[in-house]
Amino acid sequence: MSVQSMYQAKRMTAADAVRQVRDGDLIVVPTGVGEPPTLLAELSEQRREFRDVQVTQILPLRKFGYFDPETLAHVRHVAYFFGGASRPGGQEGWIDFIPAYFSELPMLIERGLTPANVVFSMASEMDDHGYFSLSLGADYTMAAVAKARAVVLEVNPHVPFANGSCHVHISQVTALVESTEPLLEVGLPKIGPVQEAIGKFVAELIPDGATLQIGYGGIPDAVVTQLTHKHDLGIHTEMIGDGIMTLVDAGVVTNRRKNHHSGKMFATFALGSRKLYQFMHRNPMLEMHPVNITNDPALAGLNDNLIAINATMQIDLIGQCGSESLGFAPYSGTGGQSDFVRAANRSHGGKAFIVLPSTAKNNSISRIVPTLTPGTHVTTSKNDINYVVTEFGIAQLRGKTGKQRADALIGIAHPHFREELRAAARKMNLL
């Protein structure tokens, strides 16, 4: 049977495609824009016809109907990482989560530690050889494709056909639906004076020829805006976004000086504008790979001069970072922060930056604290922390004693809180 005949035989309505799901199944959905809206909207419509179905995903972007505490017995969301759609349910307790390093999610699926019965994913149009590209989210989804009983694709002409280990053959597909609606676009975060100041401090420590991992947020993107005078930067990251694309367009990112996969940018999911998705299409410079390739510290750390830039919400005086919860209330997730901090620490010439504004709530709360708020989930440990940057400067902590760390962190806290922090540090025998 030709690939076109196979395609036609597996093409169906969303209502029929959703019936590939059985009671008790766990459905794996890619990160962010990789979520298939037609399929998930139809699953929401039919949710009361199922029992004990779970949907797992990092960073859902749309609040589909199954985000409903009244129908948890039918279909419920289980978070790998909380986003705007899932955060309220996580904080209210009716959405559960699976703690994990982003890099290890494929392993959890491969070993059956978390099930993967069905895959729902966006996909590019099929090429002449029968392949689709899951370019928007290779992440853990490729591992789920290899494990699942049913692979259901939403084929959309706006999804780029990217290079890399992100391809699924029509013979692996159980059902497919077609859609033509534009892809969801996610704009750049707001950059204010605080973010700009932090970005400038970080940019000054990034040498020409470095390889970048840039997380999502106003401060990482503020760093990007400060790099236009650099030369021959490379990219090995988890997220490809508009900021990176602008550096490529400006000739700043060439990947020529990368010692590991020279000439290539590596990423595992995409989040940005229509222009970004067009930029990804058959771009020979870019490869999209599963997250156990992009984020594994041992592999990412093979890049010399790897610069990792990630944000946190709170840090204590010995260097523990709480990046994913507000006390015990979940806010996001571990994601790839720990992966890339450890990767940069392994890298020859690497630097791991944790960035944060010095205060929150209109300067009424210090983000640098004596001890983390009780219940806070520790994302980056005191043993892994290296550079910490606020708008008041840089504290380099790796290899430093507890007393040296406390002194350095108080030095980059907001001036209004420094004496209070010193008093607390003295009570803790840290000064």
N, C-alpha and C positions, 0 to 999 in steps of 0.2 A: 504494500500500500504506500502511495506517495505521501510526502509530508503534508501536501495540501489536502489530500483526502482525509488524512488523520485529523487535520485541523478542523475540517468541516464536520467530521463525525463527532468531535468533542465540543463543538460550539453549541451553546444553548442559552436559554434565558437565565437571568439571575435567580429567579424563583426555583428553577430546576437545579441549578448549580448548587444552591445552598442545601439541597436535599442530600448532597454527598455527606453531610454531617450526620452523625448518629448520637443518640443519647450517651452521655458520659465522655464525649470527645473533648480533647483539648486542641483548640485552633491556634496556630502560630501566625502572627501578623507582623510584617516588617516595621522598622522604625519610621515614625513620622510620615512623610509624604508617600512612603511605600505602601501605606494602608489603602486597600481598595474600597472606595466609597460606595460603589454600586453593590458590591457583595455584602458589605457590612450594614448598609441600609436595609437590604433585603433580609439579612439575618435578624435585624431588629424587628422587622415586620412579622417574621415568623417565630420570634423567640418563644412565645407561649406554647408552641408545638413541640419544643424540645425539653429535655430534662437533664440537668447537671452538665451543661456544656460550659466550658471555660474558654475565654479569649485572652491570650497572653501577648504582650507587646511592650516595647520601649516607646515612650513619648507619643501617645495618641494625640492627634491634632484636632479631631472632630468629636463632639459629644453625641455619638450615635444613640439610638433608642435603647440599646441594651445596657447603657449606663443608667440603670434603674434599680433602686433598692427594693422595689416591689416585685421584681421578676428574677431575683437572684437564684431561685430554685430552677429556673429555666436556662438562662444564659447569664454568666457573670464575667466581669473583667478581673484578671489577675495581672498585676503590674510587674514588669521587670524594672520600670523606671516611671515615676509619676510625671504627668504633664498637666496642662490646664484642664483637660477633659476628665482626668482620673483623680486629680489631687483632692477635690472635695470629698469624694467617696473614700479615699485613703485616710483622710483626716477624721472622717466620721465613723470609720471602721467597717464599712460594708464592701470595700475593695481591699483585698489582701495583696501582698507583694512577695517576690522571691528575691532575697538578698543574693547578689552575685557580682563578681567582676564582669564587666562587659566582655572581656576577652575569653571568659570561660563559659559563656552561655552555650556556644556550640558543643562543648564537651559535655555539659549537663544533658543536652538533647541526645548526643551520640550514645552516652552511657545509660540512657533511660532514667536519669535522675529526675528529669522533668519530661513529661510525655510530649509527643508531637504527632497527633493522629491525623490532623488536616492542616494544610497551608492555604491561606488566603493571601494573595499578593498582587500588587500592580506589576505589569510587565510591558515591555516594548512590543511592537509588532514583530511577528516571526520573520526571520530572514530566509533566504533561499535554501538554506541547509536544515531548516526546521528548528532553529534556536531562537529563544526569547532571552532578553537581558533583564535581570532583576536589578537594574542599575541604581534605583532609588534606595534600596536597602538590601545589600547582600548579607550583612551583619550575621545574625544567627539563622536567618531564613534558609540559607543554602544547606545547612546541617539538617534543618527540619524537612526540606525537600527530599533529602536522601533517606529519611526515616519515616515519612508520613505514609499513611494508607491512601490518602487522596490529596492531590495538588490541584488547586483551583486558582486560575489566573484571571485577572481583569486586564484585558489587552487594550492599550490606549496608544494612539499614534503620537501623543505628546511625550511619552516616556522615552528617554534617550536609550539608544542601543550602545551601551558602554563596553569597553574592553575589560578584561580581567576574569577572575573566577566567579562570575555572576550569571552564568548562562544555564538555561534549562531547555532540554530538548522536548519536542512535542510528544515523544514516546513516554516521557515522565509525567505528562499532564493528564489529569483525570477529566477535567472539565474546564471550559473557558467561556467567558462572556466578553463582549466588546463594549467599550465606552469611548466617547469622544470629548467629554467635558475637559476643560483646561485643568492642569494640575494645580494643586494648592500652592500658593506662593507665600513665603515667609520672609518678611522684610528684615533688614538689619536692626539690631537693638539700638536704643537711644544712647548716644554718647554725649555726656556732659563734661564739665570742667574737671571733675574728680576722675572720671574714667580717662580723660585725655592726659591728665598728669601721671596716672599710674602707667598708662601706655608708653609715655615718654621714658620713664625710668626703665621699663623692661626693654624697650627698643635699643637703648644705649648699650645693653649687654648682649645684643644679638650680633654676632660677627657676619661678615660676608661669607657666603658658602654654607651657612648653617641650614639644617633641615628642621622644618617647623611642624609641630602639632598645635593646632589652635582650637580651643574649645568654643562653645557657643556662649555669647553674652556680650554686654556692652564693653567690658574691659578688654577681653581678647580682641574684639573688633577694633577697639581703640589702638591696640598695639599695631594692628595691620595698617592703620592710617599713618603710622610713624615710620613705616619701612620703605617708603618709596625711593629713598636714596641708597638702599642696599643693593648688593649685586649677587647674582647666581645663587639665590636661595632655593631650597628644595622643600618638598612637601611629603610628609608621611604622617597621616592624621586619621581620625575616625570620621570626621564630618567635612565634606567639601561644601563650601558656601560661597556667597558672592564676594566676600572679602578676599579669599584666596584667588578667585577668578580675576579680580581687579589687579592683583599683583602679577598675575600671568600676563594680562593685557598690557601692563606697564613695563614688561620686560624684566621685572625684579625676580620673579620665579622662573628659573630655567631648568633646574634639576641637574645641571651639568656637573656640579661638584659633589653630588651624592655618591658615596662610595658603595651604597647598597641599593640595587635597582637604579642605577644611574640613568638619568633622562626621563624617569617616570615619577608621576605623583600617585600615591596610594591613598585610598579612602575606603570606607565601608558603607556610608550612607550620605545622602545629599539633602540639603535643606536650604532653599533660597528662592530665586526668582525664575521666571520663564527664560530669561537670558542665560542663567546658569544651566538649566536643563538642556538648552540648545548647545551650550558650550561643551557639555559632556558627550554629546552624540558623536560616536566614532572618533573621539579625540585621541590620537595616538600617544599623547603625553600622559593621559589619565587612565588608571586602572582601578576598578572597583572590586574589592576582595572581601571575603568573610572576615569577621572581626577577630577570629583567632589567628589571622595572618597580619592584620593591621595593628592590633593592640597587644599581642603577646609581648611582654617586656623583653624576652630573650630575642625575639625577632626584630621588634622596633628598635631595640637598643643596639642593633648592628649598624645603625646609621650613626656615623660620627657627628659630633656637634649637634645632637638632637636637642631642640628647644621645645619644652612642653609648657603651655600656658593655660592654666585652668583657674576657675574662680571658686571661692568658698564663701560661706556666710558667717563663720565664726572660727576663731583660733584661740587656743589657750596658751599660757605662758611657757609651756614646754614644747609647743608646736603641734598639738593635735588639731586636726581640721574637721569641723562639722560642716559638710558641704551638702547634706541631703535631707536634713530634718530641722525643724524648729522645736527644740526639746525632743519629746517623743513623737511629735506629730510629723509624719512624713511630708516632704516637700518635693523631692525629685528622686534621686537614687544614686548608687555608687557610680554607674556609668563607666567611662573610661579614665576618670581622673587618676585613680590609683595605678592603673595599667601604665599610663604615660609618665607619671612621676617616677615609677620604678624603672621604666625604659630609659628615661633621660639620665637617671643615676648610673645606669649600666653603660651608657654611651660614652665613648672616648670624647671628651670635650663637651659633654652634654650638660644642660642646665634645666632644672625643673622649677617653674615659677608658680606659686600660688598667689593669686591677686584678690584684693578685696578693698572696698572703701573702709575707712577707719571707723565710720559710725553708721547707724541706721536710725530711722524715724526722726528725721530732721535734727540730727546731731544729738539726740537725747540718749542714745545707747551706744556704747563702745562695742565694736565687733572683735576687738582684742580683749580677752577676758582672763581672769585668774584661772578659772576652770570652766569647762564647757557647761552650758545649761544642762541640768540633770535630764537624762534620757536621750541626749543628742547622739545621733549615730556618727561614730568616728569614720571618716572616709579616708583621709590620708593620715598615717600614723606618725608619731613623733620620730620614729626611726627612719622614715622616708623623706620627711620634709627637708627642703633645701632653701630656696629663696622665697621670701614672703615680701610682697610689695603692697604698700598703700600709697595714697597721694602724698604722704609725708616722707617716703623714702623706701629703702631696701634693707631687709634684715637677712643675712645669710646664716643659716642655722646648722647645716649639716656638719658634723664633727665637733660641734660646740657643746659645752656643758649646759646643765639646766640653768645655772645662774647667768651664764653668758647669753643664753637664749632669752631669758626673761628680760634682761637689760636691753638686748637688741630690739625685741618686740615692743617694749614700752617706748623705745626711741622713735618708733614709726606709728605709734598710737596718736589719736587726736590729742593735742595739748591739754584740752579740758579734762582728760581722764588720766593723764600720766601720773599725777601724784596719788590718786586713788589706786592705780595699778601698782605703784611702788609700795604703798602701804600693805596691799594684799600680798605682794610678793615677799615682803619682809615676814609676814605672819606665816607664809609657807616655806620659809627658810630658802627662798630663791634669790634673795638679795642680802 
